[in-house]
Amino acid sequence: MRQTVMLIKFKSAASNDVLMFETAAKDFLRCIGKAPDEATGIITVDQLPAAIDSVRAAIAADKTQPLAAADNAGKEVASGDDELDERVEFGQRAVPMLELMERALAEGAPVVWGV
């Protein structure tokens, strides 16, 4: 049975929309202190500074964490060369949302999702 992949669209009048896969969006919402299972929501202009700070801190922490040995256990590199892990980290996924929130704050506009 094939599982449906859900996309969450974050919108603000200050910038273009940002689409995230549901699992990444839930991680992002947890990071900023929002309920990840809410189908719709808003980051108000008053909440944006704290949300931006939380995302920046999570990105910085993500950059300092080495790949866990367990993540690479049993993986063989097909070409025989050392290759970087192709996994997309939270920090990479969060940058577009960080930019959206920064623009929204500068314009005094909220960020919404699921509407």
C-alpha positions in Angstrom: 0.0 0.0 0.0 1.4 3.4 -1.0 1.4 6.1 1.6 0.2 9.6 0.5 2.8 12.3 0.8 1.3 15.5 2.1 2.6 19.0 1.5 2.0 22.0 3.8 2.0 25.4 2.3 3.2 28.4 4.4 2.0 31.8 3.1 2.6 35.4 3.9 1.7 38.6 2.0 5.4 39.6 2.4 6.9 36.8 0.3 6.4 33.8 -1.9 4.8 30.7 -0.5 7.0 27.9 1.0 6.0 24.3 0.5 7.3 21.6 2.9 6.7 17.9 3.2 4.4 17.2 6.1 7.1 15.5 8.3 9.5 18.4 7.8 6.7 20.9 8.4 5.8 19.2 11.7 9.5 19.3 12.8 9.5 23.0 11.9 6.3 23.7 13.8 7.6 21.9 16.9 10.8 24.0 16.7 8.8 27.3 16.9 6.5 26.0 19.6 3.4 25.4 17.5 1.2 22.3 17.6 2.4 20.1 14.8 -0.9 18.3 14.3 -3.0 21.5 13.7 -4.1 21.6 10.1 -4.2 25.4 10.0 -2.4 28.0 12.0 -0.7 31.4 12.2 2.5 32.9 13.3 1.5 36.4 14.3 3.8 39.4 13.8 4.3 39.5 17.6 5.3 35.8 17.6 7.7 36.1 14.6 10.8 37.4 16.6 10.8 34.4 19.0 10.1 32.0 16.1 13.0 33.4 14.1 15.3 33.1 17.1 14.2 29.5 17.7 14.8 28.5 14.1 18.2 30.2 14.0 19.2 28.4 17.2 18.0 25.0 15.8 19.9 25.6 12.5 23.1 26.5 14.5 22.7 23.4 16.7 22.0 21.2 13.6 25.3 22.4 12.0 27.3 21.4 15.1 25.9 17.8 15.4 28.0 15.2 13.5 26.3 12.5 11.6 25.5 9.7 14.0 27.5 6.5 13.4 24.2 4.6 13.4 23.0 6.6 10.4 25.9 5.3 8.3 26.0 1.8 9.7 25.6 -0.8 7.0 25.8 1.7 4.2 28.2 1.0 1.4 29.3 3.6 -1.0 28.6 2.3 -4.5 31.5 4.1 -6.2 34.0 3.2 -3.5 34.9 6.9 -2.9 34.1 8.7 0.2 30.8 10.5 -0.3 28.8 12.9 1.8 25.6 11.7 3.4 22.8 12.8 1.1 20.4 13.3 4.0 18.7 16.7 4.1 19.1 18.1 7.6 16.7 20.3 9.5 18.9 23.4 8.9 18.7 23.0 5.2 14.9 22.5 5.2 14.4 25.5 7.6 16.3 28.2 5.6 13.4 29.0 3.2 11.0 29.3 6.2 13.5 31.5 8.1 13.7 33.8 5.1 9.9 33.9 4.8 9.6 34.8 8.5 12.2 37.5 8.3 10.5 39.1 5.3 7.1 38.8 7.1 8.5 40.5 10.2 10.0 43.3 8.1 6.7 43.8 6.3 4.6 43.4 9.5 2.7 40.5 8.0 1.8 37.2 9.7 2.6 33.7 8.3 -0.2 31.2 7.9 -0.5 27.6 6.9 -3.3 25.3 5.9 -5.6 28.1 4.7 
